[in-house]
Amino acid sequence: MILTLGTTRSKFGKWMDTQKDLDRFELEREANISSRTFLKLCRNPDYRTRCSTIVQINQGLKSLGKNVDIIDFLNYTILKITINV
C-alpha cells in the first residue's frame, strides 16, 4: 500500500492501494517495467501508455495470481470503424 497525501490517483492506482497482497515492486519486476512508468500509471488518470506496456503489466499480474485486465482501469476509447463495401 502506498501512502498518497494530496496526490491524485488513477483508477489503477486506487485499485493497487486496495490490494494488500500485491506489492508494487513485485509487479514492476514481474512486468519488467520501470518504476517511473509504474508511478505515472498510478498517479496520472490521463496517462496513455503503450500497448506493449499494457501487455507486460497484464502478464505480470497474471504471474502474480491476479486475474485482472489493466485495460479496465485505463481511459482508452476504442474506436470501431465500419467500412461499407
Backbone torsions as a table, in degrees:
resi	resn	phi	psi	omega
1	MET	NA	135.7	-177.9
2	ILE	-105.6	130.4	177.4
3	LEU	-81.6	119.8	-176.4
4	THR	-126.8	98.3	178.5
5	LEU	-101.2	116.5	176.0
6	GLY	78.4	8.5	177.6
7	THR	-108.5	149.5	177.0
8	THR	-81.1	152.2	-179.8
9	ARG	-127.1	145.6	174.4
10	SER	-82.8	174.3	177.1
11	LYS	-60.4	-40.4	179.1
12	PHE	-65.7	-40.0	178.1
13	GLY	-63.3	-41.5	177.2
14	LYS	-64.6	-39.6	178.2
15	TRP	-65.1	-41.9	178.8
16	MET	-62.3	-36.2	179.5
17	ASP	-64.3	-30.0	-178.5
18	THR	-84.3	-13.2	-177.6
19	GLN	-84.7	106.7	-178.3
20	LYS	-76.8	-30.0	-175.1
21	ASP	-95.0	4.0	-177.7
22	LEU	-116.5	120.9	-178.9
23	ASP	-98.9	138.2	-179.2
24	ARG	-58.1	-41.4	-177.2
25	PHE	-69.7	-34.9	175.6
26	GLU	-62.8	-45.0	-179.3
27	LEU	-66.2	-39.8	176.5
28	GLU	-59.4	-43.1	-178.7
29	ARG	-69.1	-45.7	-178.4
30	GLU	-67.3	-36.6	-178.2
31	ALA	-86.1	-11.6	-179.4
32	ASN	57.8	49.7	175.9
33	ILE	-122.2	158.6	-178.9
34	SER	-78.1	158.2	179.0
35	SER	-68.0	-29.8	177.8
36	ARG	-63.4	-44.9	178.1
37	THR	-64.2	-42.0	-179.2
38	PHE	-63.3	-42.8	-180.0
39	LEU	-67.2	-37.9	175.6
40	LYS	-61.7	-41.7	-179.2
41	LEU	-64.7	-35.2	-178.9
42	CYS	-82.7	-31.6	-172.5
43	ARG	-96.4	-31.9	-173.3
44	ASN	-104.2	110.1	180.0
45	PRO	-65.0	-21.3	-178.4
46	ASP	-98.7	4.7	-178.1
47	TYR	-68.9	130.7	178.8
48	ARG	-114.7	108.8	-178.5
49	THR	-90.3	166.4	179.4
50	ARG	-73.7	157.5	179.8
51	CYS	-62.5	-35.7	179.9
52	SER	-64.6	-33.8	177.3
53	THR	-68.8	-38.7	177.3
54	ILE	-61.5	-43.1	178.8
55	VAL	-62.6	-43.7	-180.0
56	GLN	-62.4	-42.3	-179.6
57	ILE	-67.9	-40.3	177.1
58	ASN	-61.4	-41.2	178.0
59	GLN	-66.4	-39.2	177.5
60	GLY	-64.4	-42.8	177.7
61	LEU	-63.8	-40.5	-180.0
62	LYS	-65.8	-39.6	179.8
63	SER	-69.9	-21.8	176.7
64	LEU	-92.3	5.3	174.5
65	GLY	88.7	15.6	178.6
66	LYS	-101.8	125.6	179.5
67	ASN	-98.3	70.0	-174.8
68	VAL	-131.7	143.9	174.3
69	ASP	-106.6	121.0	-174.8
70	ILE	-65.3	-23.1	-179.5
71	ILE	-61.5	-23.1	177.2
72	ASP	-65.9	-23.6	-176.6
73	PHE	-95.8	-11.9	-175.0
74	LEU	-95.3	154.5	-179.6
75	ASN	-91.9	60.0	178.8
76	TYR	-98.2	136.1	173.9
77	THR	-104.0	120.7	-179.7
78	ILE	-92.4	120.1	-178.3
79	LEU	-89.7	129.7	175.4
80	LYS	-106.0	123.2	-179.2
81	ILE	-110.1	124.8	176.2
82	THR	-107.8	135.0	-179.2
83	ILE	-112.5	122.4	176.5
84	ASN	-87.6	119.7	-179.1
85	VAL	-105.2	NA	NA
